[in-house]
């Protein structure tokens, strides 16, 4: 709406659509803060080893049973733009660090909640944001000081750290085999080039969930598992040290993309057309067979005639693979994916595979390409009672693999159990005393917001929250550096040295939680107008 530009008190001019809902100034800021607090309350009980599960019914009738913050918020349909922004924070944390999705939502909600009183007292949002950014830099500097390095070459030490990270998850009772699987998978796909390490879990680690059996039957396959059977019953179902050819072209008659017609003047022309098609297939098969492969895999179709030639030559064939599967096989076996059979060379043939075998697992047949030499890609075979259990196990296993990846890329660790947050809180409270002007108050409030993590851990295990937090504050105040590892035991609610309990978190996860929560809170506080229904 707009007044008369000449300053006269005429009727207001309506600029926006009459159906538009508009919130401005402090009202918009308060609405965003309330939305963030509501989202954080949803996942608050999902933190720590005594975490509760959430059961969600998705739109197609499936059930999601989990305590993973990202998995819960991904299924929730929200309307408020501020709530959507906070939920996106969980997805970012999952993509960037793979863990800490619940912590980042709880901390973001609390950081906004402690800013609310100052906004109500008409303190300008930019003053609060300036104080928050100063506190963020101080917090990151403090966790740099208290971080400890770990020897990533030691499997025993790595397994202890991964075990502490999945102690809050559903698979904690099977932590020993699951941690071993996660570490093995990460070590298989790790590529070292000079000083640079590359761990690509998304493209080169596949989790194959097969209902049935027990979780203890799960294992890591050094190679690939494909939900495919051979295309012809006479093809070999077990081959040792196979020569593998990978294609991404069809081994069948060429189909024209547009509607096309062929006109024949006599019967011989029709026979010749069929003969040309067969000669085309035979030529392609001959181009492949001259390299004496044992296994041919193509992403596209495989005609009956091509199958016939392969069976006669004693070659096994698989068809219609996903592109991602073909890429993993190429990496595991040393083969090169070829687009045209006539371009195939000896260097393109994969020879690093030790065994190809078709096995029946559950009710279906699977092709195992395993025992590869320095595979660089692997498949985790998960067995379990139901699909819902397997989905939750997969989510937990992904978290464990991300923890292992984070430690391999950055070997610094921070104490868990709320010890890091309480140490940061105490450091910021001391630092706030040296801040001049009104920025001191939001700075001090943000320091207190970090206490939400140990407080929530104590609440979720039924401890006396006020007493536990008071004792923990006193412990950190008495000797900040020596006692920086003291936190809350999430099982019993007692104070304990995290080094004795052996609960550690990767530096990358914790730093990302702090940065994401504070930066997101600052962004939401900058919003002074919300328009909806445009």
LOMARMAR-105389 format. One record per residue (C-alpha): residue in one letter; x negated, y negated, z negated. Coordinates in Angstrom, 3 decimals. Example, Ala and Ser with C-alpha at 12.3 -4.5 7.8 and 13.67 -1.06 7.14 Angstrom:
! LOMARMAR-105389
{"A" {-12.300 4.500 -7.800}},
{"S" {-13.670 1.060 -7.140}},
! end
This chain:
! LOMARMAR-105389
{"X" {0.000 0.000 0.000}},
{"X" {-1.196 -3.480 0.847}},
{"X" {-0.213 -7.023 -0.133}},
{"X" {0.289 -9.928 2.271}},
{"X" {-3.281 -10.890 3.373}},
{"X" {-2.485 -14.609 2.997}},
{"X" {-2.018 -14.153 -0.735}},
{"X" {1.749 -14.656 -0.785}},
{"X" {3.802 -12.447 -3.033}},
{"X" {5.747 -10.811 -0.211}},
{"X" {6.984 -7.198 -0.153}},
{"X" {4.221 -4.514 -0.175}},
{"X" {3.293 -2.932 3.162}},
{"X" {3.427 0.905 3.083}},
{"X" {0.296 2.327 4.761}},
{"X" {0.547 6.004 3.724}},
{"X" {3.125 8.635 4.579}},
{"X" {6.068 8.496 2.117}},
{"X" {5.564 12.213 1.278}},
{"X" {1.973 11.640 0.186}},
{"X" {1.148 12.316 -3.453}},
{"X" {-1.514 9.952 -4.734}},
{"X" {-3.577 9.947 -7.942}},
{"X" {-6.051 7.110 -8.553}},
{"X" {-8.643 6.002 -11.095}},
{"X" {-8.817 7.672 -14.526}},
{"X" {-5.698 9.717 -13.774}},
{"X" {-7.474 11.506 -10.879}},
{"X" {-10.587 12.112 -13.005}},
{"X" {-8.530 13.540 -15.891}},
{"X" {-6.606 15.820 -13.506}},
{"X" {-9.892 17.214 -12.121}},
{"X" {-11.274 17.769 -15.626}},
{"X" {-8.105 19.577 -16.731}},
{"X" {-8.234 21.787 -13.620}},
{"X" {-11.891 22.708 -14.266}},
{"X" {-11.124 23.503 -17.918}},
{"X" {-8.211 25.724 -16.861}},
{"X" {-10.421 27.701 -14.449}},
{"X" {-13.160 28.135 -17.074}},
{"X" {-10.597 29.423 -19.591}},
{"X" {-9.648 32.220 -17.158}},
{"X" {-13.149 33.758 -17.184}},
{"X" {-14.208 32.780 -20.727}},
{"X" {-13.432 36.247 -22.128}},
{"X" {-15.519 37.896 -19.367}},
{"X" {-18.894 36.849 -20.819}},
{"X" {-21.211 39.185 -22.712}},
{"X" {-21.376 42.922 -23.483}},
{"X" {-17.968 42.809 -25.219}},
{"X" {-16.359 41.231 -22.156}},
{"X" {-12.744 41.999 -21.361}},
{"X" {-11.637 43.134 -17.894}},
{"X" {-9.141 41.349 -15.644}},
{"X" {-6.676 43.326 -13.549}},
{"X" {-5.592 41.461 -10.421}},
{"X" {-3.070 42.473 -7.776}},
{"X" {-4.146 41.274 -4.333}},
{"X" {-1.670 40.192 -1.597}},
{"X" {-1.683 43.606 0.124}},
{"X" {-0.938 45.502 -3.081}},
{"X" {-4.478 46.618 -3.967}},
{"X" {-5.824 46.382 -7.519}},
{"X" {-9.018 44.575 -8.503}},
{"X" {-10.304 45.611 -11.944}},
{"X" {-13.413 43.644 -12.930}},
{"X" {-15.145 41.251 -15.326}},
{"X" {-17.249 39.688 -12.558}},
{"X" {-16.523 35.944 -12.476}},
{"X" {-16.836 35.592 -8.716}},
{"X" {-14.688 38.664 -7.971}},
{"X" {-11.923 37.346 -10.275}},
{"X" {-11.867 33.781 -8.943}},
{"X" {-12.086 34.985 -5.331}},
{"X" {-8.701 36.691 -5.736}},
{"X" {-6.950 33.748 -7.409}},
{"X" {-4.899 31.422 -5.211}},
{"X" {-5.057 27.841 -6.535}},
{"X" {-3.564 24.614 -5.211}},
{"X" {-5.471 21.894 -7.080}},
{"X" {-8.480 20.605 -5.085}},
{"X" {-10.566 20.171 -8.260}},
{"X" {-9.955 23.816 -9.245}},
{"X" {-10.874 24.952 -5.715}},
{"X" {-14.126 23.028 -6.008}},
{"X" {-15.040 24.774 -9.282}},
{"X" {-14.155 28.198 -7.841}},
{"X" {-16.466 27.480 -4.893}},
{"X" {-19.205 26.973 -7.482}},
{"X" {-18.918 30.638 -8.476}},
{"X" {-19.272 31.748 -4.848}},
{"X" {-22.358 29.554 -4.398}},
{"X" {-23.945 31.025 -7.537}},
{"X" {-23.250 34.549 -6.266}},
{"X" {-24.795 33.809 -2.844}},
{"X" {-27.826 31.998 -4.244}},
{"X" {-28.734 34.048 -7.343}},
{"X" {-26.374 37.058 -7.340}},
{"X" {-25.720 36.786 -11.094}},
{"X" {-24.512 34.194 -13.620}},
{"X" {-21.158 33.622 -11.877}},
{"X" {-19.208 33.633 -15.176}},
{"X" {-21.757 31.479 -17.045}},
{"X" {-21.749 28.748 -14.386}},
{"X" {-17.940 28.359 -14.504}},
{"X" {-17.858 28.242 -18.319}},
{"X" {-20.710 25.717 -18.461}},
{"X" {-19.210 23.531 -15.693}},
{"X" {-15.857 23.420 -17.532}},
{"X" {-17.550 22.444 -20.803}},
{"X" {-19.769 19.791 -19.161}},
{"X" {-16.649 18.099 -17.765}},
{"X" {-14.740 18.524 -21.046}},
{"X" {-17.404 16.628 -23.074}},
{"X" {-17.289 13.775 -20.523}},
{"X" {-13.533 13.308 -21.046}},
{"X" {-13.706 11.263 -24.312}},
{"X" {-16.134 8.769 -22.750}},
{"X" {-13.940 8.326 -19.665}},
{"X" {-10.944 7.740 -21.961}},
{"X" {-12.965 5.035 -23.744}},
{"X" {-13.364 3.297 -20.362}},
{"X" {-17.054 4.128 -19.962}},
{"X" {-17.808 3.982 -16.230}},
{"X" {-18.305 7.321 -14.466}},
{"X" {-21.625 6.198 -12.918}},
{"X" {-23.090 5.601 -16.401}},
{"X" {-22.127 9.146 -17.467}},
{"X" {-23.472 10.597 -14.200}},
{"X" {-26.784 8.754 -14.632}},
{"X" {-27.133 10.191 -18.163}},
{"X" {-26.250 13.681 -16.892}},
{"X" {-28.927 13.592 -14.168}},
{"X" {-31.554 12.495 -16.698}},
{"X" {-30.487 15.376 -18.968}},
{"X" {-30.646 17.804 -16.007}},
{"X" {-34.285 16.907 -15.316}},
{"X" {-35.141 17.260 -19.012}},
{"X" {-33.355 20.638 -19.225}},
{"X" {-35.222 22.043 -16.201}},
{"X" {-38.533 20.795 -17.612}},
{"X" {-37.743 22.506 -20.943}},
{"X" {-36.904 25.911 -19.427}},
{"X" {-40.170 25.665 -17.456}},
{"X" {-41.996 25.370 -20.784}},
{"X" {-40.311 28.340 -22.490}},
{"X" {-40.333 30.695 -19.457}},
{"X" {-42.505 33.833 -19.611}},
{"X" {-44.066 35.730 -16.722}},
{"X" {-43.652 39.462 -16.167}},
{"X" {-45.737 42.014 -14.283}},
{"X" {-43.541 42.940 -11.286}},
{"X" {-45.760 45.934 -10.463}},
{"X" {-44.668 47.667 -13.693}},
{"X" {-41.556 49.762 -13.020}},
{"X" {-40.931 50.251 -16.744}},
{"X" {-40.868 46.500 -17.443}},
{"X" {-38.700 45.803 -14.395}},
{"X" {-36.195 48.494 -15.413}},
{"X" {-35.900 46.983 -18.921}},
{"X" {-35.036 43.566 -17.452}},
{"X" {-32.498 44.975 -14.973}},
{"X" {-30.943 47.072 -17.768}},
{"X" {-30.468 43.971 -19.934}},
{"X" {-28.749 42.155 -17.057}},
{"X" {-26.171 44.915 -16.450}},
{"X" {-25.597 45.556 -20.170}},
{"X" {-22.424 43.444 -19.905}},
{"X" {-21.088 45.376 -16.910}},
{"X" {-18.892 48.417 -16.379}},
{"X" {-21.876 50.588 -15.373}},
{"X" {-23.836 49.907 -18.601}},
{"X" {-23.271 53.500 -19.808}},
{"X" {-25.041 54.783 -16.657}},
{"X" {-27.664 52.042 -16.855}},
{"X" {-30.747 54.285 -16.511}},
{"X" {-29.922 55.877 -13.098}},
{"X" {-28.247 52.707 -11.782}},
{"X" {-31.225 50.480 -12.657}},
{"X" {-33.582 52.972 -11.019}},
{"X" {-31.419 52.966 -7.850}},
{"X" {-31.312 49.150 -7.757}},
{"X" {-35.094 48.847 -8.192}},
{"X" {-35.838 51.577 -5.612}},
{"X" {-33.547 49.909 -3.047}},
{"X" {-35.152 46.484 -3.545}},
{"X" {-38.684 47.887 -3.356}},
{"X" {-37.835 49.733 -0.098}},
{"X" {-36.590 46.594 1.700}},
{"X" {-39.290 44.226 0.371}},
{"X" {-41.560 42.920 3.111}},
{"X" {-44.865 41.306 2.138}},
{"X" {-46.608 39.024 4.648}},
{"X" {-49.616 37.382 3.015}},
{"X" {-48.371 35.367 0.039}},
{"X" {-44.789 35.458 1.254}},
{"X" {-42.227 38.049 0.136}},
{"X" {-38.975 38.657 1.959}},
{"X" {-36.173 40.732 0.399}},
{"X" {-33.126 40.936 2.691}},
{"X" {-30.451 42.834 0.737}},
{"X" {-27.576 41.687 2.930}},
{"X" {-28.773 43.224 6.193}},
{"X" {-30.935 46.174 5.151}},
{"X" {-29.233 47.661 2.073}},
{"X" {-25.872 49.293 2.701}},
{"X" {-23.670 50.770 -0.024}},
{"X" {-21.605 53.762 1.158}},
{"X" {-18.695 54.448 -1.220}},
{"X" {-17.310 58.008 -1.077}},
{"X" {-14.556 58.889 -3.606}},
{"X" {-15.037 62.186 -5.412}},
{"X" {-17.824 63.753 -7.439}},
{"X" {-19.440 61.928 -10.355}},
{"X" {-21.368 58.689 -10.672}},
{"X" {-24.433 60.749 -11.591}},
{"X" {-24.340 62.205 -8.023}},
{"X" {-25.141 58.745 -6.578}},
{"X" {-28.573 58.264 -5.015}},
{"X" {-30.706 56.087 -2.743}},
{"X" {-31.326 57.456 0.766}},
{"X" {-34.595 56.278 2.349}},
{"X" {-32.956 55.665 5.700}},
{"X" {-29.365 55.370 6.884}},
{"X" {-26.040 57.135 6.375}},
{"X" {-23.434 56.822 9.142}},
{"X" {-19.808 57.844 8.912}},
{"X" {-20.137 59.647 12.267}},
{"X" {-20.115 63.226 13.539}},
{"X" {-21.757 64.452 16.767}},
{"X" {-19.736 63.851 19.941}},
{"X" {-19.937 67.493 21.154}},
{"X" {-19.593 70.714 19.151}},
{"X" {-22.664 72.313 20.808}},
{"X" {-25.043 69.513 19.848}},
{"X" {-27.654 70.182 17.149}},
{"X" {-26.570 69.168 13.623}},
{"X" {-30.009 69.303 11.997}},
{"X" {-33.259 68.020 13.560}},
{"X" {-36.613 67.647 11.801}},
{"X" {-38.890 64.766 12.875}},
{"X" {-36.478 63.644 15.637}},
{"X" {-37.410 61.287 18.474}},
{"X" {-34.694 58.608 18.355}},
{"X" {-33.473 56.339 21.176}},
{"X" {-31.228 53.378 20.285}},
{"X" {-28.995 51.708 22.896}},
{"X" {-26.465 48.898 22.879}},
{"X" {-25.023 49.688 26.338}},
{"X" {-22.242 52.113 27.345}},
{"X" {-23.169 55.510 28.831}},
{"X" {-19.983 55.745 30.882}},
{"X" {-18.443 54.472 34.107}},
{"X" {-18.548 50.719 34.454}},
{"X" {-15.175 49.144 33.773}},
{"X" {-14.416 45.881 35.540}},
{"X" {-13.396 43.019 33.246}},
{"X" {-10.715 41.661 35.607}},
{"X" {-8.026 43.601 37.429}},
{"X" {-9.581 45.000 40.596}},
{"X" {-8.387 47.356 43.298}},
{"X" {-10.221 49.618 45.731}},
{"X" {-8.821 50.493 49.144}},
{"X" {-9.803 53.766 50.866}},
{"X" {-9.248 54.427 54.569}},
{"X" {-9.726 58.202 54.272}},
{"X" {-10.135 61.001 51.748}},
{"X" {-13.931 61.151 52.029}},
{"X" {-14.231 57.546 50.823}},
{"X" {-12.392 58.414 47.603}},
{"X" {-14.648 61.440 47.013}},
{"X" {-17.683 59.245 47.661}},
{"X" {-16.489 56.666 45.100}},
{"X" {-16.198 59.396 42.437}},
{"X" {-19.591 60.742 43.422}},
{"X" {-21.191 57.278 43.052}},
{"X" {-19.778 57.001 39.536}},
{"X" {-21.201 60.399 38.609}},
{"X" {-24.573 59.557 40.158}},
{"X" {-24.621 56.319 38.114}},
{"X" {-24.086 58.280 34.862}},
{"X" {-26.661 60.922 35.869}},
{"X" {-29.272 58.270 36.656}},
{"X" {-28.802 56.655 33.241}},
{"X" {-29.089 60.035 31.493}},
{"X" {-32.211 60.930 33.514}},
{"X" {-33.829 57.597 32.534}},
{"X" {-33.260 58.514 28.860}},
{"X" {-34.091 62.246 29.063}},
{"X" {-37.506 61.759 30.695}},
{"X" {-38.764 60.527 27.266}},
{"X" {-37.625 63.822 25.639}},
{"X" {-35.505 62.318 22.831}},
{"X" {-33.818 64.489 20.166}},
{"X" {-31.213 61.909 19.133}},
{"X" {-29.522 59.193 21.229}},
{"X" {-27.431 56.548 19.445}},
{"X" {-25.377 53.916 21.265}},
{"X" {-23.180 51.060 20.048}},
{"X" {-20.771 51.554 22.951}},
{"X" {-18.934 54.493 24.555}},
{"X" {-20.322 57.847 25.731}},
{"X" {-18.572 59.609 28.622}},
{"X" {-17.861 63.346 28.790}},
{"X" {-20.266 63.694 31.735}},
{"X" {-23.106 62.062 29.773}},
{"X" {-22.355 64.413 26.861}},
{"X" {-22.622 67.340 29.274}},
{"X" {-26.102 66.269 30.439}},
{"X" {-27.249 65.714 26.845}},
{"X" {-25.974 69.121 25.658}},
{"X" {-27.810 70.833 28.545}},
{"X" {-31.014 69.042 27.516}},
{"X" {-30.531 69.872 23.804}},
{"X" {-30.062 66.216 22.810}},
{"X" {-27.707 65.093 20.016}},
{"X" {-25.718 61.880 20.581}},
{"X" {-23.734 59.462 18.365}},
{"X" {-21.536 56.688 19.754}},
{"X" {-19.697 53.485 18.753}},
{"X" {-21.988 52.354 15.923}},
{"X" {-21.764 48.952 14.307}},
{"X" {-24.456 46.464 15.307}},
{"X" {-25.603 46.155 11.678}},
{"X" {-26.030 49.957 11.398}},
{"X" {-28.043 50.046 14.617}},
{"X" {-30.329 47.290 13.314}},
{"X" {-30.933 49.195 10.069}},
{"X" {-31.734 52.420 11.957}},
{"X" {-34.163 50.479 14.171}},
{"X" {-35.965 49.119 11.114}},
{"X" {-36.020 52.493 9.313}},
{"X" {-37.209 54.626 12.249}},
{"X" {-39.427 52.204 14.169}},
{"X" {-37.199 52.378 17.267}},
{"X" {-36.368 49.376 19.462}},
{"X" {-32.767 48.781 20.579}},
{"X" {-32.675 48.882 24.403}},
{"X" {-30.017 47.223 26.549}},
{"X" {-30.551 49.171 29.793}},
{"X" {-31.754 52.800 29.998}},
{"X" {-34.057 52.047 32.974}},
{"X" {-36.012 49.606 30.749}},
{"X" {-36.781 52.284 28.135}},
{"X" {-40.488 52.867 27.341}},
{"X" {-42.382 55.243 25.035}},
{"X" {-42.941 52.396 22.521}},
{"X" {-39.149 51.990 22.151}},
{"X" {-38.685 55.562 20.867}},
{"X" {-38.397 55.862 17.053}},
{"X" {-40.598 58.543 15.481}},
{"X" {-40.706 57.602 11.770}},
{"X" {-37.634 59.629 10.739}},
{"X" {-38.308 62.880 8.864}},
{"X" {-34.855 64.477 9.058}},
{"X" {-31.534 64.034 10.865}},
{"X" {-28.659 66.098 9.507}},
{"X" {-24.850 66.124 9.586}},
{"X" {-23.370 66.860 6.148}},
{"X" {-19.856 67.022 4.826}},
{"X" {-19.384 64.702 1.831}},
{"X" {-15.887 64.699 0.360}},
{"X" {-13.468 65.116 3.255}},
{"X" {-15.588 63.528 5.982}},
{"X" {-18.748 64.236 7.973}},
{"X" {-21.713 61.887 7.615}},
{"X" {-24.922 61.611 9.646}},
{"X" {-28.003 61.330 7.438}},
{"X" {-31.111 59.744 8.983}},
{"X" {-33.533 60.065 6.067}},
{"X" {-37.051 60.795 4.794}},
{"X" {-38.293 57.868 6.885}},
{"X" {-41.895 56.690 6.673}},
{"X" {-41.988 53.139 5.172}},
{"X" {-38.307 52.675 6.082}},
{"X" {-37.729 48.993 5.262}},
{"X" {-33.984 49.808 5.081}},
{"X" {-31.956 52.109 2.865}},
{"X" {-28.445 53.263 2.008}},
{"X" {-27.055 53.740 -1.491}},
{"X" {-24.631 56.677 -1.651}},
{"X" {-22.065 56.040 -4.410}},
{"X" {-19.787 58.787 -5.744}},
{"X" {-17.018 58.223 -8.281}},
{"X" {-13.522 59.101 -9.401}},
{"X" {-11.458 56.454 -7.556}},
{"X" {-11.870 53.656 -5.012}},
{"X" {-11.299 50.995 -7.706}},
{"X" {-14.078 52.442 -9.881}},
{"X" {-16.426 52.581 -6.880}},
{"X" {-15.699 48.955 -5.938}},
{"X" {-16.546 47.792 -9.468}},
{"X" {-19.698 49.944 -9.537}},
{"X" {-20.750 48.427 -6.199}},
{"X" {-20.240 44.876 -7.534}},
{"X" {-22.344 45.696 -10.620}},
{"X" {-25.022 47.357 -8.495}},
{"X" {-25.221 44.289 -6.243}},
{"X" {-25.816 42.154 -9.362}},
{"X" {-28.584 44.542 -10.497}},
{"X" {-30.254 44.409 -7.058}},
{"X" {-30.093 40.613 -7.012}},
{"X" {-31.735 40.487 -10.460}},
{"X" {-34.556 42.746 -9.201}},
{"X" {-34.913 40.588 -6.057}},
{"X" {-35.027 37.357 -8.093}},
{"X" {-37.782 38.721 -10.351}},
{"X" {-39.838 39.932 -7.376}},
{"X" {-39.602 36.486 -5.760}},
{"X" {-40.093 34.536 -9.031}},
{"X" {-41.492 36.586 -11.917}},
{"X" {-40.563 34.124 -14.685}},
{"X" {-38.055 35.173 -17.351}},
{"X" {-35.961 33.373 -19.965}},
{"X" {-34.434 34.835 -23.145}},
{"X" {-30.755 35.833 -22.884}},
{"X" {-28.001 35.956 -25.495}},
{"X" {-27.485 32.172 -25.447}},
{"X" {-31.051 31.586 -26.730}},
{"X" {-32.104 29.524 -23.689}},
{"X" {-28.948 27.371 -23.851}},
{"X" {-29.370 26.706 -27.581}},
{"X" {-33.053 25.852 -27.085}},
{"X" {-32.139 23.441 -24.251}},
{"X" {-29.361 21.953 -26.406}},
{"X" {-31.751 21.254 -29.302}},
{"X" {-34.393 19.782 -26.963}},
{"X" {-31.847 17.432 -25.337}},
{"X" {-30.445 16.322 -28.723}},
{"X" {-33.975 15.341 -29.819}},
{"X" {-34.599 13.651 -26.465}},
{"X" {-31.318 11.685 -26.666}},
{"X" {-32.641 9.772 -29.710}},
{"X" {-35.163 8.064 -27.422}},
{"X" {-32.564 7.085 -24.767}},
{"X" {-31.650 3.401 -24.896}},
{"X" {-28.237 1.892 -24.257}},
{"X" {-24.838 3.551 -23.838}},
{"X" {-26.283 6.430 -21.790}},
{"X" {-27.415 7.947 -25.089}},
{"X" {-23.881 9.131 -25.956}},
{"X" {-22.982 11.133 -22.817}},
{"X" {-26.575 12.482 -22.878}},
{"X" {-26.001 13.741 -26.438}},
{"X" {-22.581 15.168 -25.474}},
{"X" {-24.098 17.136 -22.599}},
{"X" {-26.667 18.586 -25.028}},
{"X" {-23.803 19.886 -27.193}},
{"X" {-22.067 21.339 -24.097}},
{"X" {-24.871 23.913 -23.707}},
{"X" {-23.740 25.502 -26.989}},
{"X" {-20.669 26.864 -25.191}},
{"X" {-22.573 29.986 -24.039}},
{"X" {-23.685 31.255 -27.508}},
{"X" {-20.301 30.161 -28.917}},
{"X" {-18.415 32.192 -26.291}},
{"X" {-20.661 35.237 -26.881}},
{"X" {-19.880 35.045 -30.605}},
{"X" {-16.130 34.625 -29.945}},
{"X" {-15.974 37.589 -27.552}},
{"X" {-17.460 40.018 -30.078}},
{"X" {-15.265 38.829 -32.964}},
{"X" {-17.986 37.135 -35.063}},
{"X" {-17.469 34.148 -37.358}},
{"X" {-18.240 31.489 -34.772}},
{"X" {-18.840 28.452 -37.003}},
{"X" {-21.224 30.328 -39.318}},
{"X" {-23.163 31.958 -36.438}},
{"X" {-23.592 28.691 -34.540}},
{"X" {-24.626 26.762 -37.667}},
{"X" {-27.278 29.375 -38.488}},
{"X" {-28.495 29.406 -34.863}},
{"X" {-28.786 25.586 -34.789}},
{"X" {-30.771 25.668 -38.024}},
{"X" {-33.046 28.413 -36.675}},
{"X" {-33.890 26.409 -33.517}},
{"X" {-34.295 23.150 -35.489}},
{"X" {-36.764 24.684 -37.978}},
{"X" {-39.346 25.598 -35.288}},
{"X" {-38.120 24.866 -31.728}},
{"X" {-40.933 26.610 -29.810}},
{"X" {-41.492 29.640 -32.068}},
{"X" {-37.740 30.317 -32.419}},
{"X" {-36.737 29.527 -28.794}},
{"X" {-36.019 33.257 -28.234}},
{"X" {-33.410 33.514 -31.013}},
{"X" {-29.853 34.013 -29.768}},
{"X" {-26.621 35.885 -30.441}},
{"X" {-26.403 39.679 -30.249}},
{"X" {-23.356 40.080 -27.985}},
{"X" {-22.548 43.492 -29.504}},
{"X" {-22.531 42.575 -33.218}},
{"X" {-22.455 38.763 -33.316}},
{"X" {-25.637 38.598 -35.432}},
{"X" {-28.646 36.368 -34.811}},
{"X" {-31.573 38.246 -33.292}},
{"X" {-34.886 37.619 -31.520}},
{"X" {-34.220 38.435 -27.859}},
{"X" {-37.755 39.800 -27.477}},
{"X" {-36.927 42.520 -30.017}},
{"X" {-33.552 43.186 -28.395}},
{"X" {-35.238 43.053 -24.963}},
{"X" {-32.577 40.857 -23.347}},
{"X" {-34.019 38.669 -20.590}},
{"X" {-32.636 36.772 -17.625}},
{"X" {-34.412 35.751 -14.404}},
{"X" {-35.542 32.129 -14.331}},
{"X" {-33.945 31.661 -10.885}},
{"X" {-30.478 32.614 -12.196}},
{"X" {-30.610 30.370 -15.264}},
{"X" {-32.020 27.363 -13.380}},
{"X" {-29.323 27.726 -10.718}},
{"X" {-26.574 27.889 -13.395}},
{"X" {-27.746 24.647 -15.038}},
{"X" {-28.235 22.781 -11.739}},
{"X" {-24.930 23.918 -10.219}},
{"X" {-22.826 23.196 -13.328}},
{"X" {-24.164 19.681 -13.925}},
{"X" {-24.288 18.604 -10.268}},
{"X" {-20.755 19.872 -9.670}},
{"X" {-19.488 18.004 -12.771}},
{"X" {-21.122 14.804 -11.529}},
{"X" {-19.491 15.211 -8.137}},
{"X" {-16.013 15.695 -9.635}},
{"X" {-16.448 12.648 -11.891}},
{"X" {-17.217 10.539 -8.824}},
{"X" {-13.732 11.276 -7.434}},
{"X" {-11.421 8.341 -8.247}},
{"X" {-8.589 9.107 -5.829}},
{"X" {-6.825 12.312 -4.810}},
{"X" {-4.455 12.295 -1.830}},
{"X" {-2.296 15.317 -1.040}},
{"X" {0.592 15.994 1.312}},
{"X" {-0.925 13.945 4.166}},
! end
